[in-house]
Amino acid sequence: MTRRVRRRTCREREGRAVRSSSRAGTAGVEDEEDAPVAELDWKALPDDTMLQLFSRLNYRDRASMAAACRAWRALGSSPCLWSELDLRAHRCDREVASSLAERCGSLRRLRLRGHEAVEAVPGLRARGLREVVADGCRGLTDATLAVLAARHEDLERLQIGPDPLERISSDALRQVALCCSRLRRLRLSGLREADAGAVGALARYCPLLEDVAFLDCGTIDEAALAGIHSLRFLSVAGCRSLKWATASTSWTQLPSLIAIDISRTDVPPNAVSRFISNSKTLKLICALNCISVEEELVQDPSVFRNTKGKLVLTVKSHIFKSIAAMFPRVDVKEHEVFNQCSWRHNDIAGDTMTWLEWILSQSLLRIAESNPQGMDEFWLQQGTTLLLRLLKSSQEDVQERAATALATFVVMDDESANVDPARSEAVMLNGGIRMLLDLARCSRESAQSEAAKAIANLSVNTKVAKAVADEGGITILTSLAKSMNRLVAEEAAGGLWNLSVGEDHKAAIAVSGGIKALVDLIYRWPAGTDGVLERAAGALANLAADDKCSLEVAKAGGVHALVTLARSCKLEGVLEQAARALANLAAHGDNNDNNAAVGQEAGALEALVQLTGSQNEGVRQEAAGALWNLSFDDRNREAIAAVGGVEALVSLVQQCLNGSEGLQERAAGALWGLSVSEANSIAIGQGGGVAPLLTLARSEVEDVHETAAGALWNLAFYSGNALRIVEEGGVPVLVSICSTSGSKMARFMSALALAYMFDGRMDEVALVGTSSDSSSKSANVEGARRIAFKHIETFVLTFSDPQMFSVAASSSAPAALSQVAEVVFIHEAGHLRCSGAEIGRFVAMLRNPSPILRACAAFALLQFTIPGGRHAVHHAGLLQKAGAGRVLRAAAAATTASIEAKIFARIVLRNLEHHQSGTST
């Protein structure tokens, strides 16, 4: 039985409306589409225009353009293009640095990712560097940081984080202080320590230092920080080992201190009160997610009311209103407090707001990552709005961190990818989808990846997914999936993966070119890039579940790409999604040729058979599901057996008895599909497949015992297997399904299995053996036969309505038979396809002396020939070839037959007449 998939439709009208409206203003212009297009001479563009184009490219594309001609080479080396360089999205090592060195003489601002990139910075020979911002530097050492400082004495701003600098000690901090006397800003995360000597060196040798952030650090000498008299902004967020008595006494003596960030610390309320009372210059205290402070505020909301003009920001305070009131001489409305234009005429206020944006983005991201209890009210009332305001910051790293926080704070469970519906919808209702899409369209690849990540996570919510699609997000994500930057492409593929889960967006993804982009990702990136490959394969798996989209996947080369992953990739997540995609491609049966195409792809069946032995249950489950679907094609069925599929699946069904329900269903289903073949069926029985299938048939899970019953039905067709089922105690199992299952299909197939077993063909096999045990075998089979016949009869009678059947028996009107047929038809049975041998066996049962078997056979043939059934015409043809008409008429007229058998036989005759007349016309 083929696994069903839901279908979704394509929304094309909106796109067509746009195209038609774009032509509305061209009245009077004939054959506009055929008009010649003037060729643009790129070399004739003004230098200023070309410089603008160059400035929007990453360094690799810039170098490629510069190689086009001598003029562009000169423009490409212009100092204005190389004052800033963002290498986070690209590999940066000593070789790359050496190749860029001749252009970096005027480099002032540099952004990096990874400690290897920091090690390569001296190779740029950018002695005039003013700012270095680096992340992902967990492996950074004292020696590397000391060399960086020594080679760049003009450094004014140094920021490394948020990954902890576990290998950096106070020795490196002292070297920074000794070498970089012009340092104004120092922001470091996760230092083991900042002792008195290191902090004292900063105070002594860096007289301009005004912004210090030691985030999530170990020990810090609180008293030594008071020696940095130039300090205006200080953050110790996340530091849990501070001596607050010393800090609240010494830091209040700093003559220029404007703002302090003590978020995510264990600061006691009395220390906050001392900051308020003792500092003459302090204007802002940021204390987000400080448990002791928040508990104090719950007990006494007025505890910090007398702040002497100082603002204390907590998750309990009205942040926008409080910030607007922080500078009474500046007329700023609440919703514009983070608008840079609101503070441009006030240097102190502007500097403070710039610092506050950075601090808030840091703390909100850290809070979102830890996801503490009791934060729902904050996120819904103002946290979401804060992140969206920061998304429009003029500071690039603030924008990116806000996007990352939006991607993070909605996720409730990483493993199941659950998102909080209220939080995700709050982002949508506050206009966040449009903001994120706008950020995704910017030229900065780092911003693109973070925005795409947020869009992907938010799109798990179906309402948000619809908003993303309505805002044009599918086209934007498709474009980003074509990026040569792996991180951007990976997050974009993740967005398409989540959007493709439901039925509403599959067609739109296909129309936008998303399928081709996803297939290209698999070809573009090597096997080691598990993130991008898993997301691309996962998205293709969702899309392949749609009939039309599955054709597009195959057309784009998706079959070969997915089989390549299944054969060569070693990453379990990628293998699971690749197998799932192949399963869905093969799930459409006769609707398209993908089932055969997957089977004919070189190495596909071998790879899937091999994956059934994976250590990962998800991989085994999807591989078994793919083999189940593929086994509906006759050629695939035999080819699977030829590459060891029978043995592998029998082994899998033996091993999965304690596995998940999904694995059990697919393992049994794969054996069901393979057992259609006589050779496969016999091999399954001889290979030990009967016993585990009977175990699965005992499952209380309907899908599991239904597929197991289907496999046992096929196996029971052959006498040797039928006897094995009896000897393994299978009769009580099938009887239980036949009488108690909630699935009509399971009851139907178990009844047919029992009928196969006891129509007389097993008797000869049961009696083979020595004379001493022949009688016991015969007695056992006879007892099982009586039990089986009783429950087959009970099953058939459950579809009998005495009054309706009496009317049908006494009436020759077609309507009476039609009414019975409609009532007794099992719709799922229309998907079952029988061979000529099986149909012939049911015809033979119509002649069986047992009225119970005759009634069961007539009931089965009714199910297989109902007009509109998927294989009804096929079954009608087989019956006609077998000359079943005469047998059916005899069954309908037999005086010894039950009324049910007679009515069912008449309905089958009517069905054959219907199909015969349809063929003749």
DANOR-V890843 format. One line per field, one symbol per residue. ss: DSSP state (h for helix, s for strand, l for the rest). phi: phi as a letter, one per 20 degrees, with the letter a starting at -180 (. if undefined). psi: psi as a letter, one per 20 degrees, with the letter a starting at -180 (. if undefined). Layout:
# DANOR-V890843
ss: ???
phi: ???
psi: ???
This chain:
# DANOR-V890843
ss: llllllllllllhhhhhhhhhhlhhhlllllhhhlllllllhhhllhhhhhhhhhlllhhhhhhhhlllhhhhhhhllhhhllssslllllllhhhhhhhhhhhhhllssssslhhhhhhhhhhllllllsssssllllllhhhhhhhhhhlllllsssslllllllllhhhhhhhhhhlllllssssslllsslhhhhhhhhhhlllllssssslllsslhhhhlllllllsssllllllllhhhhhhhhhhlllllssslllllllhhhhhhhhhhlllllsssllllhhhhhhhhhlllllllllllssslllllhhhhhhlllllllllhhhlllhhhhlllhhhhhhhhhhhhhhhhhhhhhhhhlllllhhhhhhhhhhhhhhhlllllhhhhhhhhhhhhhhlsssllllsslhhhhhhhhhllhhhhhhhhhllllhhhhhhhhhhhhhhlllhhhhhhhhhllhhhhhhhhhllllhhhhhhhhhhhhhhllllllhhhhhhllhhhhhhhhhhhlllllhhhhhhhhhhhhhhhllhhhhhhhhhllhhhhhhhhhhhlllhhhhhhhhhhhhhhhhhhhhllhhhhhhhlllhhhhhhhhlllllhhhhhhhhhhhhhhlllhhhhhhhhhllhhhhhhhhhhhhhhllhhhhhhhhhhhhhhlllhhhhhhhhhllhhhhhhhhhllllhhhhhhhhhhhhhhlllhhhhhhhhhllhhhhhhhhhhhlllhhhhhhhhhhhhhhlllllhhhhhlllhhhhhhhhhhhhhhhhhhhhhhhhhhhllllhhhhhhhhhlllhhhhhhhhhhhllhhhhhllllhhhhhhhhhhlllllhhhhhhhhhhhhhhhllllllhhhhhhhhhhllhhhhhhhhhhlllllhhhhhhhhhhhhhhhhhhhhhhl
phi: .ffecfdcddedffffffffffefedgneelffeffeffeeffefffffffffgfedfffffffffefafffffffeggfedfcbddfecfccfffgffegfeefdfdcccccnfffffeggfflefegdbccccmdgefdgfffffgffecfegdccccreffefdedfffffffffedfegdcccccmffacfffffffffedcfefccccdelefecffffffeefefdccccgneddeefffffefffeffdfdbcdcfmdegegfffffgffeeedfdccecfldgffffffffbgegdfeelneddecfeeeffffffefcfedecfgfdfdegffdfecffffffffffgffffffffffffelffmdgffffebfffgfffffdffefffgffffffffefeeebffeledffffffffffemfffffffffefeefffgffffffffffffffffgfffffenfffffffffefeefffffffffffgffefedecgffffffnfffffffffffdfffeffffffffffffffffegffffffffenffffffgffedfdeffffffffffffffeedlefbefgffffefgnfffffffffdffefffgfffffffgffffegffgfffffdnffffffffffeefdeffffffffffffgffffffffffffffenefgffffffegeegfffffffffffffffdgffgfffffemffgffffffdcffeffffffffffffgfceofeffffefqfffdffffffffffffffffgefffffffeddgfffffffeddfgffffffgffefeffffeecdefffffffffffeffffffffffffffffedggnfgdffgfffffffemfgfffffffdffeefffffffffffgfffffffffffe
psi: pppqqqqqrpoihghhhgghhiihjkpioplhhiqqppppnhiiqqhgghhgghijqrhghghghhihrhghgghijphhikhqpojhjqpoahggghhigiijhjphppprpqhhhhhighiilmijphpppqrkkhjprggghgggghimijphppooaippmijpahghhhhgghhmijphpooqpkqhqnrhgghhhghgimiioioponplrdppoghhhiinhiphpppkpipjkqohgggighhiipijpgqqokqkrkpqhhhghhgghhphiphpoolploggghhhhghnijhkgmjljqpopriirngghgghihnhipnpqgijhjohhhjhjogggggghgghgggghgghggghghlqqjigggghhigghghhhhhjqipghgghhggghhhgiiphoggikpqohgghhhgghjjhggghhghhiriohhhgghghggggghihphghgghgghjjhggghgghiiqioggghghghhghghhjgaiiighhgghijhggggghhhhhqriimhghgggghgghgghiipgghhhhgghjjhggghhgghhhqjpggggghghgghghhjjjcihrjhghgghippighgggghiijqiphhggghghhghgghiipgghghhghhkjhggghggghhijhjarhgggghghhghgghihpggggghgghjkigghhhghhiqipghghghhhgghgghihphghghggghjkhghghggghhiqiohgggghhghghgghkjihigghhipaqhhighhgggghgghgggghghgggghhijpoggghgghhiqjphhghhggghgipohhiiippqrhhgghhhghhiiqhohghgggghgghghijppiqhkggghgghgghikiggghhghhiphiqrhghgggghhggggghghghhgh.
